[in-house]
């Protein structure tokens, strides 16, 4: 692939250690060849994986414009013409518009709630000394390692008894509760790194604790809030298990549930093209947003995991 | 600072802590309690039955099958995913040849493109990914088999998800596909914080790329790899495996329970079979497996922390 370029920076002694991938070669050419073989191999693997990631997504986009018969007869051929009706059918007849609206409502409410409540708890836990501080902190953080499924059965009845089953606000409250462990963990660490002097000055000047928090600390914590916000947005937008259990009313379904439901019902109706249109519809907004905000998304996700 | 301090603390903690206690902590405590009852979940009556559910679980063949599959998930998935991700991340960040006048350490050509593309599946819902691959695996009209036909392998047309021996591996492949990108980015961030002098020194001493990886990169990245391992294991035992198995395999649970995992079995017992108490018992087993997994990884992976 790149054997004609300048030789690899690896000194000659490296020959021994990588020789397993090497082919027998005359001594003078050995150094160049070996770097080349290794490069071709590893570049090849990188390219293959990129193809493996992109192909299924492109295949789905292509399929969403095809007619049902050609989906089955020739899965890889290009569409004979662009069947935009698949998309409009999915949007209106298959209720994709409703699922989108429900998801936006649920995720919007949960995201705001998670950030507000999470930062309140994290601020108090990071900045104030009081009996039980450590206990509450570990109670929150411990939630990260427990399998949600264990709690789901009793949770169903807790939610049911409160009359919150199959409601948007019930789902929002549960999403917030399950997002708190990571949010509190991340933001507590973040608030500890912020300088105290500004907040103390404000407090001395007569601002209340609450006012100091909302007007001084929260704006200072913006980078942390963005990171943890992206993390929670992706998690809540893609949530599947919680709505499957707590939200069985067809009118209240969120996107992921709606699509699975669609897959089952379209299976009976045989409207595969409509289903693919729905799938692509659900994929494109997040993929598009990721490409645009790629840097922030990656920073947000890795900042959390590296702490 | 004392003025109104406690009122403020209580005011700020009450709502988050209340929600968390009500929807997370309380159900957890309840579920352990319910595992000692004969509660069906359908009616409010139940009585204590001691360890009956636990004895029943130990004699339940499907439980052992699901446990086996879950353990396989927890072992194979992190191993494959993290190895692939380490290789990709190393190539992307360190593997490039030195360009004249460029930095000592750089990734291969196009590394920023790879980093963006590899992350694609991570932003998609696992439910969407599962649906997509369910079609790709379709034996008659799916993308995979028609590629095989296209390259002349007409005789090789596996049933994929319909084949009890293959279904589990098909499901795992989907999880690897969807999570590798996250770890590539995670390890890339870790590798970026390793000082370039260390690589320079290694190169001067004549280290090859493989040596550089095993002697410099991996030891310095160890903490990240370890927490990634635990994170992936928890995913493989919990939410992610639930979604792929429930959506992709028929039944669900696959032909002859060949893809049932613990988390799916909990769901089926609770919400399909009306055996809520028994479901929580299996849930407790799942909790034990998860905690044991995390403890073992932490224990085996313990090394002296390297400062740099």
Interface residues (C-beta under 8 A of the other chain):
Chain A: X2 X5 X6 X8 X9 X10 X11 X12 X13 X14 X17 X18 X35 X38 X39 X42 X43 X45 X46 X49 X50 X52 X53 X54 X56 X57 X59 X60 X63 X71 X72 X73 X74 X75 X76 X117 X118 X120 X121 X123 X124 X125 X128 X130 X136 X139 X140 X143 X145 X146 X147 X148 X149 X150 X151 X152 X153 X154 X155 X156 X157 X158 X159 X173 X174 X176 X177 X178 X180 X181 X184 X203 X208 X209 X210 X213 X234 X237 X238 X239 X240 X241 X244 X245 X255 X256 X257 X259 X260 X263 X272 X275 X276 X279 X282 X283 X286 X287 X289 X290 X291 X294 X297 X298 X301 X302 X305 X306
Chain B: X1 X4 X5 X6 X8 X9 X11 X12 X13 X15 X16 X17 X19 X20 X22 X23 X24 X25 X26 X27 X28 X30 X31 X34 X41 X84 X87 X88 X91 X92 X95 X97 X98 X100 X108 X113 X114 X115 X116 X117 X118 X119 X120 X121 X122 X123 X124 X125 X126 X127 X128 X131 X132 X133 X134 X135 X136 X140 X141 X142 X143 X146 X147 X150 X177 X180 X181 X182 X185 X186 X189 X190 X203 X206 X207 X208 X209 X210 X211 X224 X227 X228 X231 X234 X237 X238 X239 X242 X243 X246 X247 X263 X266 X267 X270 X271 X276 X279 X280 X283 X284 X286 X287 X290 X291 X294
